[in-house]
Amino acid sequence: MTSEVHVRWLGTNAWEVTGNGATVLVDPYVSRTYTGATKPGQFNPETPIAIDEAAVDEHIGAADSILITHAHFDHIADVPYVAEKTGATVLGTETHLNLLRAMGTPAGQLAQVGGGELYQFEDYTVEVFRSSHGVTGKHKSLLFPGTRPGEAPDRPAVIKDLVEGGSLAYLVTFGGVSLYFNAVPSFHEREIAGIRPTVLFMQGPNPNYPDYEERLFAAVGSPPYVIPTHWDDYEEPLTEPAVDLFGGAALGEKVAQYSPDSEFVLLDHLESFTIG
């Protein structure tokens, strides 16, 4: 079994992790649908859900597991196509999986989780943690809140149909290398206290969460590596350099302040990093 693990950033919170001959995808979204979300006053919640199959085929190959952190369009819109293409097991909450069923994801590949699970796959383990999505504004608003319990809903047609549906975080371990994916600037610190990942994936500074970085490092220690995630303009082409809208570079200052022994690794679109 190899001691090396490779991570590749596919933009937004999309990650490809390979090790021991296995591939794990986190929120594999590469369609980069234009919704106006990153342009003031232009956001259109009625934007039709569209999958750029050519982009998926270009950037995503084989996969054994797909891990869903939440069900917004920029996290799961491509998953039905990716799952059918790869045959991968898809982990997510009841809502995440109901939405995916409604979009045609093969039902036999869906594995419902809610936090607390620790699963042994052939070449790696996946531990699941409850989390909370980030909020914005004076009233701490959550974009597209809600759940879809019970039976699968009607097929989602526009991006507002893809509700958050509960948020999750994941610790993926290949032998001696562990990677903790925290897609949002919120977390349940009592649940993750004591985990010691090799690599921490986290968002940049957020004014809605006091001492976010300091508290997260206190919970997980000073990991050898910190990699920012979900910091780019997720509607600009993936083949272009990332546009820093959400503090990816600024996170480096927080790492230097609160976890000076950690190496800060800022990846651009489609760049890879090897651990081990």
N, C-alpha and C positions, 0 to 999 in steps of 0.2 A: 504494500500500500504506500502511495506517495506521501511525502511529508509536505508537499506544496499544495497551496490552495490559490486559485486565481479568481479575481473578481473583475468584472467589466461593467462599466456604467453605461446604461442605455437611455440616460436622460430621466427626468422626473424622479420617481422612486423605483425605477426599473433597474434591477441588478441580475447579472448572470454570475453564478458561483460554480466553479468546477473544481473537483478534487476526487482522488481515488476512482477516477473513471466515471463519476456521476456529475450531473448538472442540476442545480437548483435555481429556479427563477423566482424573484420577488417582484410582484406587481409589474409583470411584463407588458408595458404599454409603450408602443413606439409610433402609433399613428399620427400623433401630434395634431389632432383636429383643431382647426381654428374656431374658437368660441368667443374671442374677445376678452377672456378672463384676465389676461395680464395687461389689458389696455383700459385706462380709466373711462368709465361710462359706456364701454362697448360690449360688456358681457351679455351673452344671449343664452339664457337657460333653455330655450327652445331649439338650440342647435341639434340637428339630427345626429344620432350616434353613427359614426362611420368608421370602418376598419380598413386601414391601408394594408391590404394583404401583401402587396409587393414589398413594403417596408418590413413587415413581419418576416417574410421569407428571406429578405436580405440580412437582417440583423439577428434573427433568432433561429437556432437550429434545434438540436435535440434537447430534451428536458426530462427529468425523472419526477420532480416535484415542482409545483407552483404554489407560492405562499402569498395569500391576499391579506393586506393590512387593513383595507376598508374598500367600500364599493363605489366610490366616486369614479366618474368616467375616465379620469387620467390614471386610474389604477387597474380597472377591470375590463374596459371596453374591448381590448384585444384578446382577453383570456379565452373566450369560447373558441376562437380560431387557433390560438396557440395550443390549447388543450387537445383539440381534435387532431391537430397536426402532429403533436409529439406523443400523445397517449399518457401524459404526465398525470399524477395524482394532484388534485387541487384542494388545498386546505383553506377553509374560511368559515365564517359564522353561518348560521341558518339563513340570514338575509342575503349574505354574499352568494351562497350557493343557490338560493331560490331565484335570484336575479340571473345567475349564470344558466340555470336550467331553462329559464324563460327565453334566454338568448341562444339556446340550442347546444349548450355544453353537454357532452355525453354524461349521463347521470351516474354511470358506473365508476367514473373517475373522481367523483366528488366526495370529500371527507370532511364532515362537519366538526369544527372545534370551537371552543369558547374561552380558552385560557386554562392553563393547568396541565395540559397534555404534554407528555414526553414520548415521542414515537421513535422507534428504531427502524430505520430503513437499511437497505443492504450495506451502504458505504458511509452512512452519516446518521446523525440524530437531529430531530427537530423538537424543540421545546417551545410551547406557545404561552404567551402572556396576555392578559387583558390590558387594554390601553384606552386612550381617549383621544378623539380627534381635536385638532387645534381650532380655536375660535378667533373671531376678529371683531373689532369695533367696540364702542362704548358698552353695548349690551351683550357682548361676548356671544355673537351669533355663530351658529354652526351652518355651514353650507349644506343644503339638501339633507336635512335631518330626517330620521325615521327608520323604521324597520319593515320588513316584509315577511312576517312569520307565517307558518302554516303552509298552504299550497303555494306553488309558484305563481307570481302575478302574471298579468298580460305581458307580452313581450315589450321591454322598454324600447321606446322610439326616439326620445330626445334625452339630452344629458341630465336634465332634472329628474328623470325617472330613475336614475342610478343614485339612490339614497345612500347615506354613509353606512348604515346597517351595523354599527358596532365596529370598534377598532381593535386591532391585535398587533402584537410585536412578537418577534421570533428570535430564538437563539439556535443557530445552525452550527453543528460541530462535526468536523472531519478530523478524526484522530485527536491530535493535540492542538488543533486550530479551531477556535470558535468565533462566530460572527454574530453580533447582536444588531438586529435591524429595528430601529426606532424611527418610524417614518414621520412622526409629528413631534412638535415641541412640548407635548404633554405625555406623561407617563405615570404609572402607578409605582411610586418608589418603594413602597413596602413589599411589593411583589417581586421586584427585581433585585432588592438589596442582597448583596452577597454574590451575585453572579460575577464572574471575572472573564469577560470576553477578550479574545486576542484583538479583535477589531470592533470598534463601535461606529455604527452608522447613525448620524444624527443630523437634525436640521440646524440652521443657523439661529442667531439670537432672535427672540420674539418678545416684544414688550408686554404681551398679555400674561407672561409666565415669569414671575419674579425668581431670580436666582436659578433659572432653568438649568444652565450649564453646570453651575456649582453643585446643585442638588443631584444632577444625573451622574456626575463624576463621583460624588460621595457614595451613590448607590452601587455603582459598578466598579469602583476603584479607578486607577489610572491605567487604562488599557494601552498596550504597546502602540496601537494605531487608532487614529480617529479619522473617519472619512465623512465629509458632508454629503447629504443627500437631499433631493427635492429642493434644490436651490436655483434651478435654471428657469428661463422662460420656456415653459413646456409646450408652446405652440410654434416656436421657431424651428426650422429644420434641424433634425438630429445630426445631419451631416455637416452642419455649421458649428463653429465654436459656441460653447454655452454662454448665454447672457445671464449674468449674476443678478437676479431679482430679489433673492431671499437670503442674502447674507452668507453665501458659501465661503467667500474669502474672509469675511469678518469673523467667522467661527474660529479661524486660526488664532486670533488674538485671545479669544476666550480659552482656547486650549492652552496657550502659553501661560495664561494667568492661573487657571484652575487645575491643569493637569500637565505641568511642564515636562514630565518624563515621557509623555506620549508624543509620537511622531504624527504630525498633521499631514494628511495626504489629500490634496485637492485634484481630483480627476476631471478631465474634460470629457465631452461626449465621446463614447466608444473607446475611451482609454481603459487600459487594464493595469492591475497591480497584483503582484505575487507575494504571498505570505509563506514563510517557511523556507 
